[in-house]
Structure formats: structure tokens, C-alpha cells
């Protein structure tokens, strides 16, 4: 689950950072007064600012709400509070991952199904896009073809950067009944930032922030913001004091890191194939990823092994849906599921390497596939040989005459027909 503070974090004002002061001017006065009396508060190194106005129809002590237009480019300013003075970052760049996720807990339970339904109804479209030509200081922007609601990029924390994003879904697309923009479901924009570890991988989590938004059809956000202002202006002065002032920009507030973030999938951890009551929440996350339940990692981010083992079959079906709920229940209880295919693989020995099997010959390992896909095969081979799936570039089937056949989803029937020979890994 996502956790966030109801009030924006303080922002340290630098005399040489006019760019930052301009972005945060509406917030500095009250925030600095409030936090001046707090002791022991630790500031995070980064601050993210969405350049879109907040709604004035939000009561005090509640989280801000920002309206966006579908498909319009909005700037997110990536600010380093400590600027050049910040020396805890060993690498030149940091990596930020931006996501659009559901705010309502009801939809968080079925997020995977909701996004798959949107993909089916909008083939070829993305929920979140990056507007590269408008972005400044952003390096290697990427949008994963299978993660429609996620983008990632690198940026230099010494130099402030700006990324422009476009949200292409609207809030009413996920409501049971189509009422109109004001009745749509709220989303969250979350940013997770990582720095490099000793191996040069962006796995060390540094900071996470998010904000609440609603997305309207083009021009709908402007009309809704105008309506909110008119409604508040009609209230008495005493009633208006119960509501927040509208600001031209939105400060993202600190939250927990996304459970699917890279630091939670570090290759230094070896997940156990069995879930036990003593499993920690982190072990439970790794177990879910190992058994292909990654879409539900965020939902069960606080669950220990004992918590998950207590859940009934009906509970899991209600949360994950009939298909995945039954599969998760059977996996938790250790029930054997008949694999669709069993293949045998061996690691090719070097010519000068001694045989590992007494009496000569090669040692084969059995792999059980539930899905006849190249991805499932790659994951099983990677787990067997203690490598990451990204290290496996190609998989070949060795035929009876010694030829090597490249395995792909299109030719996966090769695995089913004939005698299975050794499978070599092309790295």
C-alpha cells in the first residue's frame, strides 16, 4: 500500500537557487514557519513539483487534489534540495521511475485486472507517456512496452531537471457507471528515485514521493478548477477558512517506495521456494515475485508469511480474482499443479573441464513449465543457474543432428514435438 503525509515536506531555501524558489514560492512561507519548531526532522534530498494547480475545494488537513487534462504535457521539476552541497550520491546520475496508479484501495485490489482491461479496450495506447522534446536534463527516457503506466529516466542531481509527462487515461474509464469527469476515480502520480550500487546498477533507493490527481477529457480540468473556485468564492469567510488555498503548482509528498521497485528485487536475496509463518514481509515479496504474483506485491507489501497463510481461498479470490486467487491459494498451500510441459536442460561443459557426473555423461535438470512461453522458460533457467533473466539473451534447442534451433514464442511448438535435447544459453 502507499503511505503518504497529509502536508508537504519543508523545502530548504537557497539564496542561489532562484529556479527552486520560483517553483516553491507559494509553499515556503507557511511551511518554514511550521517546521521551524519541529526538532529532529530529517529532510529528504529531493523535491518533485508538478506544474499544475491544486483544487481549492479540498479541506484543511486533507491531501491536495490536482486536475489534469488527458494527453496534455505537464512539467515535473526534479529538484535537489542540497544542490551541489549534496555529496551522498556516488554516481553522476540518479534514476527516477514515474508511475500512474490508483488512489482508491478498492481499485488497488484489482489493479492488474483494471490495467489489462484498459489495454484491451485501447490497443496500442499507453496510460503514461514522456514528452521527450519538452523535457530538460533527462537522459535515456524509456517507456516499457508491457508497463503502460510507467516511465523511467536518468538525470543529474547537481543540475535540476524537468520531465514532461502525458496521462492518456481519464478517471471515468475506471468507474462502473459513466457519470462524467467529476465522478471519476482519483489516481496517484508516484516517483521513486535510485542511485547506483557498487555494481553500477540503479538499485539503491533514495526517495519516493506522490500526489493525488484526477484526469479529465481535454479542457475538462480547466472547467472543473474554475467551478471549484466559484463554489468556494460563494461561501462565507468563515467557511472558506476550512479549505486549502489553491496553488499554481503541486508538491509531491513523501511516501513508501513502490514494492516492485528494483531495490526490492535485488539479486543478492535468494527467495525460498516455500512460504512459512516466519517469512518476513521482504521474504514474502520475493516469494510472490518468484511465483509470478508480482502484480500483487504492492497489495501484500506489509504481509508476513503468517499473514498470507491465514488468508482463506475466498479471501484471495475476492482480492485477486477467480483465476489468480485460486492459483495463489494453491501455491501457498503447496498443492501440486500439473505442469503443461516438462523439459530437461544441462549446462554445456568446457572441453578441459572435468565431468561432474561419476562415470561420465551430462547431468540434466528437469524444468516444469506452467506457461508455454519463452519468458517462463527464461525465468526457470535463470533460477536454476542463479542468474537474472536479463543475462539470458537467447535460448536454443539442440536437435538430434546437433543443429541449434532458436527458441521463441512463435516456435515454442519445437519444445513440444520430438525428443528434447540439451538447451544452451546464449549470453
N, C-alpha and C positions, 0 to 999 in steps of 0.2 A: 504494500500500500504506500501511497505517497503521504508524506507528512510535511507540513509547511507552517511557517509562522504567520500569524494574522497581520503583523505590522512589518513594514520594510526594515531591512537591516540598516544601521547607520553607515554613512559614507564619509570617509576622511577627506577633508578639503585641502587641496594643494594649491599653493599660490601660483605655480607654473602650469597648472592644468586647466586652462580656460575651457577646453573641449569638454572635460568632465563636469566642470561647474555648470556649464550651459545645459547639459543633459539632466543634471540632478537638482537644478536650482529650486524647483517647486517643493522639494522634499527637505532640503538642508536645514532650514530654519527650525522646524518643529522637531525633526529627528535628532539634531545635535543637542537641543535642549533636553530632550527626553533621555538620551543616553549619556549625557554628561554626569548624571547622578548614579549611573549603574557602575558597579565595581566588578572587575574580573571579566568583562565582556571581551571575547576574542573575535576580532574581525576576520572574515574570510578574505583571501587576496583579491577576488574578482567581484565585479558587479555587472549585471546584464540589464540593459534598458531597452524595452520595446517602445518604439516611437509611434504610439497610438494612444489616444486619450482614454482616461478611465471614466466610468459612468458616475454621475453624481447621485444616482438613485441607490446607493449602497450605504447601509447604516454604519455608524461608527463601530469599531472593533470587529467588523466583518472583512473578509478578504476582498480586495479590489476586483472589479469586473471590467473587461475591456472588449469593445465591439470591433470586429474586423469584417472587411468586405471579401467575399470569395474571389480568389485569383489575383487580388491586389498585392503588390510588393510592399512589405513593411520592413523597416530597418530595425535590427537588433544591434545595439552598440555593446561591444565586448570591452569592458573597462578593467584595467588593473589598478586597484586602489593604491598600491605602494609604488607604482610606476617603476622607474629604474632602480629604486632602492630595494626592490624585491629580489632577493638572491637565492631563494629556496628552490628555484627551477634550474635543474642542471642542463636541460636541453634548450635549444634555441626556440623551438615551437612547442605549443601545447595542442592537444586535440580536443575539440568540442563536438558533442553529439546532440543534435536538436531533435526532439520528438513532439508529436501532437498526440495526446492520449485523452481518455475520458476522465472527467471530473467526478461524475456520479458513481458511487460504489456499485449500484445495480448494474451499470453497463461495464464496470471493470470486471465483474464476474464473467461476462460473456464477450470480452473484448475481442478474442480471437475470432469468434463466430461473426461478430459485427463487422470486423475488417474484411473477412473473407466474403461476406455478403456484399459489402461495398465494392470490392474488387470484381465480383461477378456482375454487378449492375453497371459498373463504369470501367469496362475493359480498356486497358492501355493508359488509364489516368492514374495520377498519384495524389495522395492526400496532402503531402508536403513536398514542395519544390524549393530549390535555391535559385535565386536570380543572380547568376554569376556576374553579368556585366555591370550591375549596380554595386556589387559588394566590393569592399576595400580592405586590403590587408589579409585576405583569405587565401590560403594555399591548398591546393588539391581538394576542392569540394567534390563530394561523392554522394550519390543517391543510390542505395542498394535496390536492385530491381524487385526483390522479394519483400523488402520492408518499405511499404508505401508511405508510412508515416514517419520516416526517419531520414535525416541527412547528417553528414559529418564533414569536418574540415579541420585544417591546421591553421594556427595564427600565432604571431609573435607577441608574447605578453608585454614586451618592452614597448611595442608600438600598438596603440589601441586599434582595434579592427571593427568593421561593420559588415554584417551579413544581412542580405535582404532575402526574406522568405515569402512564399506564397502558400496559403492554405486553400485547397481546392474543394474541400467538402464543406457543406453547410450544416448547421446544428439540427435542422429539421429532418435531415436524412436518416437520423437515428432515433426518431420518435415514432411510437406506434401509430399515431394519427398525425396527419399533416395539418398543424394549426397555423403555421406562419413563423417568421423569424423569432419573435419574442417568446415563443413557447418552445424553442429548440433547446437541446441539451447543451450544457457548457463543456468546453474542452479545457485541457491544460497544455501549455507550451513549457516543456522542461528542457533544460540544458545541463549536460554533465561534461565536466572538463577533466582531462587526464594529462599526466606528464609521462615521460619515458622512464622505464626502469633500467637496470644495468644491462639488459639485453637489447635495449633500443626499441622496446615495444611500449605503446601507449596504454599502460595498464594501471598506473598509479593514480588513484582517484584523488582529485584536489578539491573540487567544489561542484555543487548542484543547486540549481535554482529553478523556480517555475512560477507561472502566473495563470489566472483563470481568464478564459476568453469565450466569446460566442461569435460564431461566423454566420454572416447574412449573405444573401444574394447581393450582387453589385449595387452600390448606393444605399443598401438597406441599413448598414451600420451607421451611416451619417444621419439617416432619418431617425433611427432609434435613439441616438445620442441627443439629437435635438428634442425629441419627445420627452426624454428623461429630464432634460434641463428645464423645459417648460413646466413639467409637472412639479418639480422641486421649487421653481420660482413662485408658483401659486400657493405654496404652503406658508404658514406664518413663520416669523423669525425664530420662534421657539422650536417649531418642528424642524426647520431647516438645520438647526444645530445638531440634530440627531443623525444627520447624514454626512458623508465624507465630501470634501471638495473635489471637484473634477480637476485632474492634472493632464497636461499635454502629453506626458509620457508615462509609461508603466514600468515600475521597478519590479523585477522578478525577485521573489523572496526565497530564502534558503530552504531546501528540502532534502529528503533522503535520496541517495543515488538510485538510479534505475536498476532493478535486480538483474536484468540481462546485460548490464554494462560489462566491459571487458574485465574489470578487476574481480568480478565475481566468477569468472570462468578461467582463472589463472591455471596454466598447465602445471604449476607446482603442486597443485592439490590432486590427489588420486581419489576419486569418489568410490565409495563402497557400492558393490552391486546390490546390497541388501539394505533396506531401511529398518532401523532398530530404534527402540524408545530413547536410547541415549544419544541419538544423532542430533547434533546442534543445528540451528537454523541454516548455517552456511553449508553443513553437510547435506541437509535436506535440499537446498538449492542445487547443489552439484548432482545429487541423486535424480532430481527432476530433469535436469539437462541431459544426464546420461541416458535416461529412458524416454527422451523425446517429448518431454512435457514443458519445454521452455516457454510457450505462451502463457503458462500459469505460474511462472516463477514469481512475478510481481504480486499475484494474489496470495501466494503462500510464503511471502518473504519473511514473515515473522514466525512461521510454524517450525517447531522442532519435530523430530521423528515421532515423539509421543503424541503430539497434537494431530499429526496427519494419520497416525494409526488408529486414533479414536473415531475418525470420521466414518460414517456408515456409507453403504452403497447408494442410498437415496440422497444423502448429502452431496456426494461427489457428482451424481447425475444432475442435480439441481444447479450446481456451480459450473460444471464443465460441459454439460450437455450429455445426451444418452451415449453417444459413441465413445468420446474421450473419458467420460465419467466411469463407464464400465471398464475401460482399459486401465485407467488409473487404479480403480479398486482391485482389479485382478493382479496388477503389478505390485501393489502394496502388500496384498495377501500372499504373494509368491505363487499364484496359480499359474500353471504351465499353459502357455498359449502356443498352439501348434504353428511352427514357422511355415511360411509359404515355400521356402526353399532352403536347403542345406548345401553349402559348398565347402570345399576343403582347400586350404591355401598353405603354402610353405614359403619360407624365406630362402632365396637362392644363395647357396654357399659360394664363397670365393674359391678359386682353384687351389690356392695354397692354404685354405682354412680346413682344419680337421673336421671330420664328420661328428655331428652332435648325437647321433643315434648309434648305440652299440651294434656292431655288425654291418655298418654302412647303411646307405639309403637316406632318404629325406624324411623329415618329420612334418606331418601335415596337421593343421588345426582346423576344427570344424567351426564354421560361421553360420548362424541361423538368421535368416532374413525374414522379417515380417512384411517389408515392402520391397517389391522388385524394382528398386531404383538405384542409380549409381550413388546417390547421396547416402542411402542406408548402408550400402556396401562399403563406401569410404569410411563412414563412422565406425563400422565394426572392425575394419582392418586397422584403422588408426588406434582404436582402443587396444587391440591385440598386441601391436608392436610399440605402444607407448609413444605415439607421435600425434601431432594435431592433424585434422583432416586437411588443413591448408597446405601441409607439407607433401601431400599426395597429389601429384599433377596428373598422372594417367594410370589407369589400371588395364592390364592386358590379360587375356586368356590364352594360355599356351595350348595349341591344338595338337592332335596326335602326331602330326608330321614335324612338329617343332616350330611352326609359324606362330606369330604373336598377333592376336586379334584385339584391337582397341575396344574396350567395353564402354558403352554409353547407354542412356535410357532408350535410345532408338533401337539398339541392337541387344537389348537385355535378354531376348529370347535365346541368345547364344549360351547364356548361363543355364538355361532350362533343358536344351536339347543336347544330347550326346554326353560323353564321359567328361567330367570336369577335371581339367589338369591343374597345373600349378598356376597361381595368379601372381604376377610380378608387379611391383610398384615402381612407377616411373617418377623419380624425384628431380 
